[in-house]
């Protein structure tokens, strides 16, 4: 199994990235840019290329996003014989992405790790717990 996280660089996230690495995730981080007053990392192409590279080696691919721009990628993966699962907050998920995936997993409070992050010393455990929750949901 492979787990990758794609993020925008922000201050104070070194501990979180270290916790991701400890939990077996491969973080990919880009500098923050601004688009219409909000942080943006322009990861769509980088994430797509990463997934296309994985496609020949996986049976199932889980993607945690609600961005409808990935619907075409999900369709392509299914054409390649890859089973697809999308996990996202329902209210923030494009319908075309939800319909494209073999399975949609609603991310609710049970999959979130907000409470665990309040104590910094528990971050690595929180990331591992969140990863276990997401993997179980995608499994």
C-alpha positions in Angstrom: 0.0 0.0 0.0 1.1 3.5 -0.8 -0.1 6.7 0.9 0.7 10.2 -0.4 -0.4 13.6 0.8 -0.3 16.7 -1.4 -0.3 20.0 0.5 0.4 23.7 0.3 3.3 24.9 2.4 2.2 26.8 5.6 4.1 28.0 8.6 4.1 25.6 11.6 3.5 22.4 9.7 6.9 20.8 10.2 5.6 18.6 13.0 2.5 17.6 11.0 4.6 16.6 8.0 7.0 14.6 10.3 3.9 12.8 11.8 2.7 12.0 8.2 6.1 10.5 7.4 6.1 8.6 10.7 2.7 7.1 9.9 3.9 6.0 6.4 2.7 8.8 4.3 4.8 10.4 1.6 4.1 14.2 1.8 4.5 16.3 -1.3 4.6 20.0 -0.4 4.6 23.1 -2.7 5.1 26.8 -1.8 1.9 28.7 -1.1 0.7 31.1 -3.8 -2.3 33.3 -3.7 -5.3 33.1 -6.0 -8.3 35.3 -5.3 -7.2 35.8 -1.7 -6.9 32.1 -0.8 -3.9 29.8 -0.6 -3.4 27.6 -3.6 -0.7 25.1 -4.6 -1.8 24.1 -8.1 -1.4 20.4 -7.3 -3.9 19.1 -9.9 -1.3 18.2 -12.5 1.2 16.9 -10.0 -1.3 14.7 -8.3 -2.7 13.4 -11.6 0.8 12.5 -12.8 1.5 10.7 -9.5 -1.7 8.7 -9.9 -1.1 7.9 -13.6 2.3 6.5 -12.6 0.7 4.3 -10.0 -2.2 3.1 -12.1 -0.4 0.0 -13.6 0.6 -1.2 -10.2 -2.7 -0.9 -8.2 -6.0 -2.6 -8.1 -7.7 0.0 -6.0 -7.0 3.8 -5.7 -8.5 6.0 -3.0 -8.6 9.8 -3.5 -9.5 12.2 -0.7 -10.8 15.2 -2.5 -14.1 16.7 -3.6 -12.6 18.6 -6.5 -14.6 17.9 -9.7 -11.6 18.5 -11.8 -10.5 14.9 -10.9 -13.6 13.3 -12.4 -11.9 12.7 -15.8 -8.9 11.1 -14.0 -11.3 8.8 -12.1 -13.0 7.8 -15.5 -9.6 7.1 -17.0 -8.6 5.0 -14.0 -11.7 2.9 -14.3 -11.0 2.4 -18.0 -7.6 1.0 -16.9 -9.3 -1.5 -14.7 -8.5 0.4 -11.4 -11.3 0.4 -8.8 -11.8 3.9 -7.5 -12.9 5.2 -4.2 -13.3 8.9 -3.4 -13.5 10.1 0.2 -14.7 13.7 0.8 -17.0 15.9 2.7 -20.4 15.5 0.9 -21.2 19.3 0.9 -17.8 20.1 -0.7 -17.9 17.4 -3.3 -18.7 17.9 -7.0 -21.5 15.6 -8.1 -19.6 14.6 -11.3 -16.7 13.3 -9.1 -19.1 11.4 -6.8 -20.8 9.8 -9.8 -17.5 9.0 -11.6 -16.1 6.9 -8.7 -16.9 3.3 -8.1 -17.6 4.2 -4.5 -18.0 7.5 -2.6 -17.2 7.6 1.1 -18.7 10.5 3.0 -16.1 12.1 5.4 -17.8 12.9 8.6 -16.8 13.7 12.1 -15.8 10.1 12.7 -13.1 10.4 10.1 -11.8 13.8 11.1 -9.0 14.3 13.6 -9.7 17.8 14.9 -9.9 16.8 18.5 -6.7 14.8 18.4 -4.8 17.7 16.9 -5.6 20.0 19.9 -2.7 18.4 21.8 0.5 18.8 19.7 2.2 15.9 21.4 -0.5 13.6 20.1 -0.1 14.6 16.4 1.7 11.5 15.2 -0.9 9.3 16.9 -3.7 11.4 15.5 -2.3 11.2 12.0 -1.9 7.4 12.3 -5.4 7.1 13.7 -6.8 9.3 10.9 -4.9 7.2 8.3 -6.3 4.0 9.8 -9.8 5.4 9.7 -9.4 6.5 6.1 -7.8 3.2 5.0 -10.6 1.3 6.8 -13.2 3.4 5.0 -11.4 2.9 1.6 -10.8 -0.8 2.2 
